[in-house]
Amino acid sequence: MATLMTAPELHQRLEAGERTILLDVRWVLGRTDGHAGYLEAHLPGAVFVDLPTELADHATPGRGRHPLPPPDRFQQSARRWGINDGDTVVAYDDSGSMAAARAWWMLRNAGMDSVYLLDGGLSAWRSHGYHVEAGEVGPAVGSVSLGDGLMPSITEQEAAQWSRDGLLLDARAGERYKGEVEPIDPRAGHIPGALSAPTTENVSEAGTFLPGGELRRRFEALGLDASSKVAVYCGSGVTASHEIAALEIAGFSAALFPGSFSQWSNNAANVVAVGDAPFEDGTDGPSSMSRADGSSVEA
């Protein structure tokens, strides 16, 4: 199934009157102006989705900073957005789909097939000169029935063993992977065995996903092939969803570690590796890994 919808494709759908639910998922870590930006200008009929409260549960050390909400609560949110069974949903943001991908993954995980990311988001829409509107949109409550567990995911325990027979990708910035800086989570570094694969390298300067062939070559350079068993994590499971979308565009399937590094680093029993190699001593195995104490950073 397709992952992306271009701005002209979406515009054509809307002009033809095809039922389409638009979700505006503007959110960037450390900022709180997403809703204000939405009120100023958004795609016609788009509903604002608040990522911290509607696409995540309350943060806990044992589950990470943005744990997945209970399925029943997510269904309630989806109904508030006006979604019915069989609807086509298009999610977008203004940050290269980094936040919108969370809604895409969660709806796909809940069993919806016709879910897309607007490639390039709000900027792509505006670059074509298409109309935007201001103010709040309050749709009629929908009746969608959602499930759970339709997208692959892994647990903290599985993440610890994943590199033994699979590839674990760290979607955070390279400096966080290396442990050079950690602005949010309690320890700096990465899950031992993980490969650095920053999400920002999935998109162009315009915020659109790179073509499928380019993405495939990118991931093949990391060692992926058709038989690869792949899982992805980031800081709290948000941008890792973007990497899963990029992998899908490239022709690969990947599992999400929802708790990601925020869950991993809060467990003192977990080893944290630093440096630019999967394992801290540069070897291919965990024989000489050691704990990295790091420093406590308030989220």
C-alpha positions as CSV (number, residue, x, y, z in Angstrom):
1,M,0.0,0.0,0.0
2,A,1.2,3.6,-0.7
3,T,2.7,5.6,2.1
4,L,2.7,9.1,0.6
5,M,0.2,11.4,-1.1
6,T,1.5,14.4,-3.0
7,A,0.0,17.9,-2.7
8,P,-1.5,17.8,-6.2
9,E,-3.0,14.3,-5.6
10,L,-4.6,15.5,-2.4
11,H,-5.8,18.7,-4.0
12,Q,-7.4,16.7,-6.8
13,R,-9.2,14.5,-4.2
14,L,-10.6,17.5,-2.4
15,E,-11.7,19.2,-5.6
16,A,-13.5,16.0,-6.6
17,G,-15.3,15.9,-3.3
18,E,-13.8,12.5,-2.3
19,R,-14.1,12.1,1.5
20,T,-10.8,12.7,3.1
21,I,-9.9,13.3,6.7
22,L,-7.0,15.7,7.1
23,L,-5.0,15.6,10.3
24,D,-2.7,18.5,11.2
25,V,-0.1,17.1,13.5
26,R,2.2,20.1,14.1
27,W,4.5,19.3,16.9
28,V,8.3,19.8,17.5
29,L,10.1,18.7,20.6
30,G,10.6,21.6,23.0
31,R,8.0,23.8,21.3
32,T,4.4,24.5,22.2
33,D,3.3,26.6,19.2
34,G,1.8,23.8,17.0
35,H,-1.8,24.7,17.8
36,A,-1.2,28.4,17.3
37,G,0.3,27.8,13.9
38,Y,-2.6,25.6,13.0
39,L,-5.1,28.3,14.0
40,E,-3.2,30.8,11.8
41,A,-3.3,28.6,8.7
42,H,-4.0,25.0,7.9
43,L,-5.3,22.9,5.0
44,P,-9.1,23.3,4.4
45,G,-11.0,21.2,6.8
46,A,-8.0,19.9,8.6
47,V,-8.4,18.9,12.3
48,F,-5.6,19.6,14.8
49,V,-4.1,16.6,16.5
50,D,-2.3,17.2,19.7
51,L,0.6,14.7,19.8
52,P,1.4,14.7,23.5
53,T,-2.2,14.2,24.6
54,E,-3.8,12.3,21.7
55,L,-0.9,10.3,20.2
56,A,0.7,9.4,23.5
57,D,0.0,8.4,27.0
58,H,1.4,9.9,30.2
59,A,5.2,9.7,30.4
60,T,6.6,7.1,32.8
61,P,10.3,6.0,33.2
62,G,9.2,2.4,32.6
63,R,7.5,3.2,29.3
64,G,9.3,6.3,28.0
65,R,8.4,9.9,27.3
66,H,5.7,9.2,24.7
67,P,4.2,5.7,25.4
68,L,1.4,4.6,23.1
69,P,-2.0,5.4,24.5
70,P,-4.5,2.6,25.3
71,P,-6.3,1.4,22.2
72,D,-9.7,2.5,23.5
73,R,-8.5,6.0,24.2
74,F,-6.9,6.3,20.8
75,Q,-10.2,5.2,19.2
76,Q,-12.0,7.9,21.1
77,S,-9.5,10.5,19.7
78,A,-9.9,9.1,16.1
79,R,-13.6,9.5,16.4
80,R,-13.2,13.1,17.7
81,W,-11.2,13.8,14.5
82,G,-14.3,12.6,12.5
83,I,-13.0,9.3,11.2
84,N,-15.4,6.6,10.1
85,D,-14.6,3.1,9.0
86,G,-13.3,3.1,5.4
87,D,-12.2,6.7,5.4
88,T,-9.1,7.9,3.7
89,V,-6.8,9.8,6.1
90,V,-4.0,12.1,5.3
91,A,-1.7,13.4,8.0
92,Y,0.7,16.3,7.7
93,D,2.8,18.7,9.6
94,D,5.3,21.5,8.9
95,S,8.5,19.6,9.9
96,G,9.1,17.0,7.1
97,S,6.4,14.6,8.4
98,M,8.5,13.9,11.5
99,A,5.4,14.3,13.8
100,A,2.7,13.3,11.3
101,A,4.4,9.9,10.8
102,R,3.3,9.1,14.4
103,A,-0.3,9.4,13.5
104,W,0.3,7.5,10.3
105,W,1.9,4.6,12.2
106,M,-0.7,4.5,14.9
107,L,-3.6,4.5,12.5
108,R,-2.0,1.7,10.4
109,N,-1.3,-0.1,13.6
110,A,-4.9,0.2,14.5
111,G,-6.0,-1.4,11.2
112,M,-6.6,1.5,8.9
113,D,-5.3,0.8,5.4
114,S,-6.0,4.1,3.6
115,V,-3.7,6.3,5.6
116,Y,-1.1,8.6,4.0
117,L,1.5,11.2,4.8
118,L,1.2,14.4,2.8
119,D,4.7,14.5,1.2
120,G,6.3,17.8,2.1
121,G,3.4,18.8,4.5
122,L,2.1,22.3,4.7
123,S,5.0,23.8,2.8
124,A,4.4,21.6,-0.2
125,W,0.7,22.5,-0.2
126,R,1.5,26.2,0.0
127,S,4.2,26.0,-2.7
128,H,1.5,24.9,-5.2
129,G,-0.5,28.0,-4.3
130,Y,-3.4,26.0,-2.8
131,H,-5.8,27.6,-0.4
132,V,-5.4,27.5,3.4
133,E,-7.8,28.5,6.0
134,A,-7.6,29.8,9.6
135,G,-9.4,28.9,12.8
136,E,-10.5,25.7,14.6
137,V,-12.3,22.9,12.8
138,G,-14.7,20.8,14.8
139,P,-15.9,17.9,12.7
140,A,-18.9,15.6,13.3
141,V,-17.9,12.8,15.6
142,G,-16.9,9.7,13.7
143,S,-17.7,6.0,14.3
144,V,-14.5,4.3,13.4
145,S,-13.7,1.0,15.1
146,L,-10.0,0.5,15.6
147,G,-7.9,-2.5,16.5
148,D,-4.3,-2.8,17.7
149,G,-1.1,-4.6,16.9
150,L,-1.3,-4.5,13.1
151,M,2.2,-3.0,12.7
152,P,5.2,-4.9,14.1
153,S,6.7,-3.6,17.3
154,I,9.3,-4.9,19.8
155,T,9.7,-4.7,23.6
156,E,12.6,-3.5,25.6
157,Q,13.7,-7.1,26.1
158,E,13.6,-7.8,22.4
159,A,15.6,-4.6,21.7
160,A,18.4,-5.9,24.0
161,Q,18.8,-9.0,21.8
162,W,17.8,-7.6,18.4
163,S,21.3,-7.1,17.0
164,R,22.2,-10.8,17.4
165,D,20.2,-11.7,14.3
166,G,18.8,-8.4,13.1
167,L,19.5,-4.8,12.4
168,L,18.5,-2.2,15.0
169,L,18.4,1.4,13.7
170,D,18.8,4.5,15.9
171,A,16.9,7.3,14.2
172,R,18.1,10.1,16.4
173,A,20.8,12.7,15.4
174,G,24.3,11.3,15.2
175,E,25.6,13.3,18.2
176,R,22.9,11.8,20.4
177,Y,23.8,8.3,19.1
178,K,27.4,8.9,19.9
179,G,26.6,10.2,23.4
180,E,28.2,13.6,22.7
181,V,25.0,15.3,23.8
182,E,21.7,14.2,25.5
183,P,19.3,17.1,26.1
184,I,16.4,15.0,27.4
185,D,17.0,11.5,28.5
186,P,18.9,10.4,31.7
187,R,21.9,8.8,29.9
188,A,23.7,9.6,26.7
189,G,24.6,7.1,24.0
190,H,22.7,4.3,22.2
191,I,21.4,0.8,22.7
192,P,24.3,-1.6,22.2
193,G,24.4,-3.1,18.7
194,A,22.3,-0.3,17.1
195,L,23.4,1.4,13.9
196,S,23.1,5.2,13.5
197,A,20.5,6.1,10.9
198,P,19.3,9.7,11.5
199,T,15.8,10.4,10.4
200,T,16.8,13.7,8.9
201,E,18.6,11.9,6.1
202,N,15.3,10.5,4.8
203,V,14.1,13.9,3.5
204,S,15.2,16.6,1.0
205,E,15.9,20.2,1.9
206,A,12.2,20.8,1.0
207,G,11.0,18.3,3.6
208,T,9.8,15.7,1.1
209,F,10.9,12.1,1.3
210,L,13.8,11.1,-0.9
211,P,12.8,8.9,-3.9
212,G,12.4,5.3,-3.1
213,G,15.5,4.3,-4.9
214,E,17.7,6.7,-3.0
215,L,16.2,5.6,0.3
216,R,16.8,2.0,-0.6
217,R,20.4,2.7,-1.4
218,R,20.7,4.5,1.9
219,F,19.5,1.6,3.9
220,E,21.4,-1.0,1.9
221,A,24.6,0.9,2.7
222,L,23.7,0.2,6.4
223,G,23.5,-3.5,5.6
224,L,19.8,-4.0,4.9
225,D,18.7,-6.5,2.3
226,A,15.4,-8.3,1.4
227,S,16.0,-10.8,4.2
228,S,16.8,-8.3,6.9
229,K,15.0,-8.3,10.3
230,V,14.8,-4.6,11.1
231,A,13.7,-2.6,14.1
232,V,13.8,1.1,14.8
233,Y,14.0,3.4,17.8
234,C,14.5,7.1,18.4
235,G,14.2,9.1,21.6
236,S,10.6,8.4,22.4
237,G,9.1,6.5,19.5
238,V,7.9,9.5,17.4
239,T,10.5,10.1,14.7
240,A,11.2,6.3,14.6
241,S,7.8,6.1,12.9
242,H,9.1,8.4,10.2
243,E,12.0,6.0,9.7
244,I,9.6,3.1,9.4
245,A,7.7,5.1,6.7
246,A,11.0,5.8,4.9
247,L,11.9,2.1,5.1
248,E,8.5,1.2,3.7
249,I,9.0,3.6,0.8
250,A,12.3,1.9,0.2
251,G,10.7,-1.6,0.2
252,F,11.6,-2.7,3.7
253,S,9.4,-3.7,6.6
254,A,10.5,-2.7,10.1
255,A,9.3,-2.9,13.7
256,L,9.0,0.0,16.1
257,F,10.4,0.0,19.7
258,P,7.7,2.3,21.1
259,G,9.5,3.2,24.3
260,S,12.8,3.8,22.5
261,F,15.8,5.3,24.2
262,S,13.8,7.2,26.8
263,Q,12.6,3.9,28.1
264,W,15.9,2.1,27.7
265,S,18.0,4.8,29.4
266,N,15.8,5.0,32.4
267,N,16.4,1.4,33.3
268,A,19.6,1.3,35.3
269,A,20.0,-2.4,34.4
270,N,20.4,-1.6,30.7
271,V,23.8,-1.0,29.2
272,V,24.3,2.2,27.2
273,A,27.1,2.3,24.5
274,V,28.8,5.5,23.4
275,G,30.8,6.4,20.3
276,D,30.2,5.9,16.6
277,A,30.3,2.1,16.6
278,P,27.4,-0.3,17.5
279,F,29.3,-1.6,20.5
280,E,31.4,0.6,22.6
281,D,34.7,-1.2,22.0
282,G,34.1,-1.4,18.3
283,T,33.7,-5.2,18.2
284,D,30.7,-7.0,16.7
285,G,29.5,-8.4,20.0
286,P,28.5,-7.5,23.6
287,S,31.5,-9.1,25.3
288,S,33.0,-6.0,26.7
289,M,30.2,-3.5,27.0
290,S,30.0,-1.4,30.1
291,R,27.4,0.9,31.7
292,A,27.6,4.5,30.9
293,D,26.4,6.5,33.9
294,G,25.8,9.7,32.1
295,S,24.0,12.5,33.9
296,S,20.5,13.1,34.8
297,V,18.7,15.6,32.5
298,E,15.2,16.8,33.3
299,A,12.8,16.1,30.5
